[in-house]
């Protein structure tokens, strides 16, 4: 049997490292074409037992090379950023080449641009799964899992997260600032601090109580589009909370050629000042309600952000290669069958994660529920 060919763009980046570790764990044989414009000395030469080809090129200055690489591939995984500039370019190239597409886009405005390619993707017979990381990504699937186990009717979904500032490297820095500047679209720029509705939320240990604020995120757009969720909210923050304030501050820097470099300089200096601090990890709460009935998912742990994002992307890639992503068209992870995703996730995961689920009433925990049992209910609902 011919191995499916997966092109990975941005393969030398931090998020790609988690994806490739996931691909290295699966027993599915793959031909991986790893592409980037530069390779670090520690970039992977091997990915488990997978067939690996490394390609050095700049997709912006060599568009013909991009089309050549995508032609004939089964899937392109786009891990380049920022998505609000590169996402539409690469998806357009995938549609032109007739290649299925997956990314980890977490910019709300970029998500709107990608969804606008839906008709073009359908016409080309291309299925594009966007936002297939941790949040968005796993969060969307968890919302779908909860909806399948809750009564009929309109639903609300609240997604609250925090990550350790040590993960603020590379393209993550300008993305975080961008999430502030687009948090309240009608404001037309970075809103004042109080408009972000800051609050303190208790995550499972070892994360504990953390500061979160309103930030733009794709789930707020896609959940009402693909599910019966009518109200969706997103809040997030960094640990320690000084970095959340810092993200808000740098998002207010004036536009100019040195803006991104200035952001990196500021964050690197702040990280250096906290170099002796022990990382706390990351936390996630996904709360879904239909009337007074609800299901909440909670997690807190030490998993690095590259694994937290890259591992679900690897799982989503396997689901895509199995032809189990509804399409063609541009879709978000909540369209996946939860059992398909979690089966693939077990295949690519190193284990751990520490996710727990609870049934709630009027927002208060009523009882613990096993995710395995929710998956059974989801299969029946489907």
C-alpha positions, 0 to 999 in steps of 0.5 A: 500500500502506498504511504500517504504523503503529508507536507508540513510547512513550518516544520522547524518551528516549536509547534511542529516539534509536537506534531512530529513527535506525535507522527513518530508514535503512530503505527500509520506509515507516512511519507513526511515532506518537512518544509521550512525557510531555515533549519535549526541545528536541533531540527529533527532528522528522524521522525520515529520510523517514518519516511522523512524528506526535508525541503528548504524554501521560502513559500512567500518568495517561491510560490511556484515551489509551494505549488509543486510541493503540494501537487500530489500530496494527500495533506498539507499541515500548515504550521506557519504564522501569522495566520492572518497573513499566511493562512489564506495564501497557503489554503489558496495554494492547497485548493489550487493543487487539490490537496487537503489542508489542516492548520492550527490557526488561532486568530479569529480574523484569519479564521474568517478569511479561511472560512470565506474559501469554503465554496472554492474548497468545495468546488475543488473537492478539497477538505480544509480542517482549520484550528486543529490544535489545543485551543482551538482544536481539542476545545471544539471537540470537547464542546461537541462531545458535551453537546451530544450528551446534553438535552436538545436546545440552544447551548452556550459554551465558555472556554477559559485557558492559561499557559505558562509564559515560558511558551511565549516564543516565536510567532506566539508573541505577536499572536498573543498581542493580536488577540488583544487588539481584536478582542472586541472587534467593534472597538477597532483596536486594543480596548482598555483593560476594563473592557477585557472583563478581567477575572480570576479563575481557579484551574485544577492544581498545580495551576490554581487561581489565575487571571484571565481576560477576554481575548479573540479566539476562533471558537467564538466564530465557529461553534455557532456556525457548526453546532447548536451553540448560540453564545460562545465566550473565550478568556485566557491569560499567561502565568505569571499574570504580569505577562498578561498585562505585558501582552495587553501593553505590547498590543498597543505599540504603534504599527511600523516595521520594527513592531514585531521585533520590539514585541520579541525584545520586550518579552525576552527581557521579561522572561530573562527576569523570571528565569529562576521561576519554576514553570507552573504549566497550563490550565483549561476549562470548557463549560457547555450548558443547555438551560440548567444542565451542563458538562464541564471539562477541566485540566491542569498540568505541566504539558508543554505548549508545543505538545499540547498543540502539536499532538492534537494536530497529529491526531487530526491529521490521521483523521483527515488521512482516514477520510473522516473529516466531513467535507469537502469545504472549510470546516472546524474541529467540532464537525469531527466525530469525537470517537474518531478524534480521541482514538487518533489522539491515543495513537499519537499521544505520549499519555497523560493530560489529566482531563476530568469531566463533570455534569453540572446544574446551574454551573455547580458540579453535580457528579464526575462523569467518565469521558469514555461514557460521554464518547458512548453517548456521542456515538449513540447521538451520531 
